[in-house]
Amino acid sequence: MEFIVLYLFLGSFIGVAAGMLGIGGGMIIVPVLIFAFTKQGVSSDVVLPLAVGTSLATIIVTSFSSVLSHYRRNNLDFSLLKKMAFGFAVGGLVGSLVLKYMNPLYWKLLFVSFAFYIAFKLWFNVKVASSNTMPSTVMSNMITFVFGILSSFFGIGGGTFTVPYLIRNNIPMVKTIACASCCGLPVAIMGVLGFVIGGYGEPSLPSYSFGFVNLVAAVCIASTSYWTAKLGVHLANTLPVAIVKKVFAVLQITIALQVLFSIFSAL
């Protein structure tokens, strides 16, 4: 029961973060799930893919909600999505299948580096200069294929990669946000498919797991994050965003340091 409460609280927090800053929350969900699954006695052999797969499962719900919202507002540029969605989908699937065989130490090092990168961007409010035009469909899908692999590795929707990429290529901000939200859906769906296939028949998985996706954690997190995202949007219009970004930057650094400490503790 205490872990269910943790998942519900985590989902509430992630929803607010997503609504305020437009971040999916995978960089927070995954470390917390690793901690929770470890405390529950889940085998260390499956903790990492289980946490990442479960995180991606929650993103399906939030991304689908975003897709509907942007569609109703006519923000979607389907020609732009055609240049990106396929690469994200294939990359998400490949990343999920590869992660099962990845040394957890290497993943933690990548995670720490990426977490510090996000914290740096939030703290200093780094902006990307636009200078190029959108590449061809083939080239763009090759680029998003890499984005999809990395997104699947970290259990995120990929907005961290998509938004700077589109801004740099002179895409208007409204279409950029809409496209970034939508691209999280193929990453999450194909990533979850890969984690379900990769974890099929794994004997050391906890109860209510469908491959490397724990349904209890996924449902709890998704159900609360869906509703609290609306609160986050409201707070974004009332609180100073610059301060909020710095708070989340500190949180990201704290999580990165915890992961870094776990690396040194295991040596």
VENWOWO-V608493 format. One line per field, one symbol per residue. phi: phi as a letter, one per 20 degrees, with the letter a starting at -180 (. if undefined). psi: psi as a letter, one per 40 degrees, with the letter a starting at -180 (. if undefined). A space follows every 10 residues. Layout:
phi->???
psi->???
//
This chain:
phi->.fffffffff fffffffffe dmefngfdff fffgfffffe nfgffcgfff fffffffffg ffffffgfff ffeleedfff fffcffffff ffffffffgg defgffffff ffffffffff fffelfddfe bddfffffff ffffffgfff fffemdenff efffffffem egffffffff ffffffffff ffgfffffef mffefffmdd meceffffff fffeffefff ffffffecef fgffffffff ffffffffff fffffef
psi->dddddddddd dddddddddd eeidededdd ddddddddde ehhededddd dddddddddd dddddddddd ddefehgddd ddeddddddd dddddddddd ehhddddddd dddddddddd dddefhihhh eiihiidddd dddedddddd dddefieedd ddddddddff hidddddddd ddeddddddd ddddddddeh ehdeiiifhg afhhdddddd dddddddedd ddddddedih dddddddddd dddddddddd ddddde.
//
